[in-house]
Amino acid sequence: MTDEDSAASAKPATLKGTESRSPGRLAWTRFKRDRTGVISAFVVIFFFVAGICAPLIAKVYGKDPYTTYGQNDPSLLNDFSYPAGPNGGMSGDFWFGIDPQLGRDVFTFLLYAIRNSLLISAATTLLVAFFGVVIGLTAGYLGGKTDYFVGRIIDILLAFPQTLFFIGFWPVMLTILVSPDEATPTWLIVVSLITVMTAFGWAPIARLLRGEVLALREREFVEAAKVTGASPARIIFKELLPNLWTPILIQATLALPAYVTIEAGLAFLGVGLSDPTPDWGVMVQNASKFYQGDITYMLFPGVTMVIFVVAFNLLGDSVRDALDPKAGR
């Protein structure tokens, strides 16, 4: 067999292998090679599964986050209302111990705290990404007065200190919705918290996508679509949006851990969920009152939240590197 015959026989196999590797498959291959990203993905999945399955795990475990076991069994607490056993009362019955004063089970309280915190953060991230994409695409594609008006709103929102505005605006919103002499339902607290964080959180994504669309709308493939008579909706969904999935996914993966810390920080400051509703921030807030006597109750919510946030940030970096390999760390 001559060299030409060998090259001819090898050429189809090479082309076939190249054709089968789509951009998504290439990104997935790069991601699988990133050991840090894979480990982080498993950690993040573990947290979401634990949160979703919290009621089932609690049922199998035989405890719940609301029962005051220390009040029902005085032997679990000492004279100072701290857990009588060592390490926060950790035992075979209470794997992570019990909290001071009330004696609630820390393990199930933490499971439900993860569930509630991730629910609020994930919902906020999805809504922020949705509104950011819609507003950014609209402003960038239409341009002119629409772009100028949206751009000024984005500048105003980015100028606000968000955490201070959450603290100041959220109680006012609840006062409007609920009479001061009535108890605020937990579902309304969650919905209002998601609404406020979404209202002031979409601006960064919208600003990024607006800039991307301003650059893309002058490209040849967009001009060609306009010449063929394609409608604006078709141009946006068929031409522009497929080229924006990378920044959208990257921004979403980096935004979720930020909202986890924001939500926990607000709960710690008394804005958002409050005791006895399980939440990462609520646990840290309660633990701050007793850490001098026993740091165990502070340890579990603090360590788990740090692990989740770090893992998700590393996952976001890995996703960015897989989707955009030319961007250096």
N, C-alpha and C positions, 0 to 999 in steps of 0.2 A: 504494500500500500504506500503510495507516494505521500509527500507532505501536504499536497493540495487536497488529496482525498481525506486525510486526517483532519485538516482544517474544515473541510466541508461537512464531515460527520459530526464535528464538535460544535459547529455553529448553531444548528437547530436546538441542541440541548441548552446552550448558553442563552439563546433568545427566549426559550421556553421558561427557564428559571427566572430571567429578568422580568418577563411579562407577569408572572404569577405573584411577584412581590409588589403589592400596592403600597402607597404611602402609609396606610394604617398598619399594614403588616410589618413594614420596616420599623415603624415607631414601636410596635409591640415587641419586635425582636431586640431593639436597643434597650427597651425598658427591662426585659427579662435578663439582660446581661448586667444590669445595675443591681448589685446585691443589696445595697442600701435601700433602693426603691422597693424591691420585692419584700424585704423584711418590714419596711414601714407600711406597705400595703396590707400585710398580714396583721400587723398591730392595729391598724385602723379598722379593718374588717372585724377583728375580734371585739373592739369596743362597740361597733354598731350592732353586732350580733348580740352581745351582752345586754345592750340597751333595749333592743327589740324583744328579746326573750326574758326580760327582767321579771314579769309576772310568773312565767313558767319556772324560772330558776328559783324564785322566792317560794313558790308552791312546793317544789321538790325539797328545798332547804328547810321548809317548815316554819319560816318566820316571815314577818312583814315589816315595812318601815314605819308603821304608825303606832303599833302597840308599845306601850311604855312598860317594858319587862322589868325595869328596875323599880317601878312603883308597885307592880303586882307581886314582886318577890323582893322584899327588903334586903335579903342576904346578898343580892348582887351589887349593892351600893354600900359604901362605908358611911360613917357619921358625917362626913363632909360632902356627901352626895357624889363622890367619885367612884368609879368601878372598884369593887373590893378585890378582884383578882389582879394579877400582874399584867402589864402591857395593855392597859385599857380594858381588862376583863376578857381577854382572848381565851377561848377554850373550845372544846369540841362542840358545844352548843352555840357559841357565838364566835364565829371564825375570825372576824375583825374586831371583836369586842363590842362594848356598848358605850353609848354616849353618857356624859355626866348628867346628873340631876334626874333626867327622865328615864334613862336606861334603855333607849331604843337600840335595835340591832343595827350596827354600822354597816354590815355587809349588804343587807337588802336596801338600806337607805342610800348607799353608794350606787347600787345598781339602778335604782329609780332616779337618782340624781343624774347619772350618765344618760339615761333615757330622756329625761326632760331637757337637759342642756343641749344634747345633740339634736333633739326635735326642733327646738327653737333656733339653733344655729343653722341647721340644714335648711329649714323653711326660709329663714332670712336670706341665706346664700342663694337659693333658687330664685326668690323674688327679686333680689338685688341684681342677679345676672340677667333675668328676664327684662326688667325695666331698663337696665343699663344697655342691653343689646338693642332693644326697640328704640330708645331715645337716641343712642349714639348713631345707629344706622340712619334713622330719619334725619337727624341734624346734618350728618356728613353727606348724605346723598342729595338732599334738597338744597343745602347751602343757603346763601343769601340771608334774608331777614330771619328765617327759621333757625339757621345755624348761629347767627349772632345772638338771638334771644335765648336759645338753649345754652349757648356758651356762657352767657352772663349768669344764668341760674346755676350752672355747674361751678363757676368761680365763687359765687356766694356760698354755696353749700360746702365747698372745700375750705372756705375761710372760717367756717364755724368750728369751734372746739366741740366735737361731737359728744364726748362723754359728759361734759358740763351741760350741753343742751338736752341730752337724754334725761339727766337728773332734773332739770328744770321743766321740761315740756311734758314728760310722761305723767306726773301727778296731775297736771292741769287737764290732760286728756281724760284721765280716769274720773276727775271731778265732773267733767261735762257728761260723761256716759253714765255715772252711777251717783246716786244721792249720797251725801256725806254720812247720813245715818244708816246706810245699808252696807252690808258686807260685799266686797267685790268678788265675784266668782273667779275661780282660778282660770277658767277658759278665757275669760275676758282679759285677765292680766296677760296671758300668753299672747292672745291675738293683738292686743294693744302694743305689747313690747315688740312683737315682730313688725307691726305696722310702723312704729316710730323708727326702728333701726333700718327698715327698708327705705323709708322716706328720706333719710339722710345718708344712705349707704350706696345708692346707685351711681352717684356722680363719678367716682374714679373709673369704673368700667365704661361708662358712657363717654367720658373724655378720651380714654384710650381708643375705643372703637371709632369715635368720631374722626380722630386723626388718621386711623387706618383707612377708613372709607374715603376721606378726602384724597388720599394717595391712590387708592384703587380705582376710583371713579374716572380717573384720567387715563387708565391703562387701555391697551388696544382691545382686549376682549370685551370690555364694557362698551367702548365706542362701537365695536362691531355689533353687539347686541342691540344698541340703540338704532343703528342703521337698518337692521332687519325688522324694526318695528316692535321690538319686545316692550312689554309694559313695564312700568317702574317696579311693580311687585315681582315680576319675573326676574328682572335684573337684580333686585335685592336678594331674593331667595335662591336663584340659580347661579348667579355670577359672583355676588359679593359675599354672602353668608358662608359658602363653602371655604372661602379663603380666610375666614375669621375664626374658625373653630379653635385653632391653636391658642390665640390670645384669650379667647373666652374660657377655655378649659383651664389654662394656666391661672388666670385671675380668680376663677371659682375655687380652685384647689388651694390657693393662697388666702382666699377670703374666709373660708369656713373656720379654720383655727383662730383667726382674728376675732370672729364673732363669738366663738366659744369663750375666749378670754374677756371680751366685752360684756357678754351676758353674765358671766360669773362675777365680774367686777361690779356690775350694776346690782346684782343680788347681794353682794357683800356690803354695798353702800346703802342697802335698803330700798333699791329701785328694782322692781320686777318681782320675781317669785320670793316668797318669804316663808319662814317656818310656820306650819309643819310640812309644807310641800318640799319634797326632796329636790335638791339642786346643788351643783358643785359650789356655787357662791354661798349658798345658805350653810353648807357644811363648814366651809372655811370661816364664815362669820361666827358660827356657833363655837368652832374650835378656838378662835382667837380669844374667847373669854376664859378658856380653861387650859391653854397650852402650858402654862407655868406649872400646873399640877400634874398634867399628863399630856405629853405631846402626841400620843398615839392617834387621838381623834383628828389631829391636824395632818398627820402623816398620810393617811390613805387618800383623802380628797386631793391634797396637794400633789402627791407623787403621781397619782393616776392622771390628773389634769395635765401635768407637765409632760408625762409620757405621750399622751394623746396629741398635744399641740406640737411637740417636737417631731413625732412620727408623721403627722399630717404635713408639716412644713417640709420635711425631707421628701415626702411623697410628692408634694407640689414641685420641688426642685427636680426630682427624677422625671416627672411628667413633662416638665419644660424641656429638659435635656433630650428626652426621647422624641418629642414633637419637633423641636428646633435644635438639632445637633450642632449647628453653627454657632449658637449662642454659648459662650463660655460661662462657667460657673463664676 
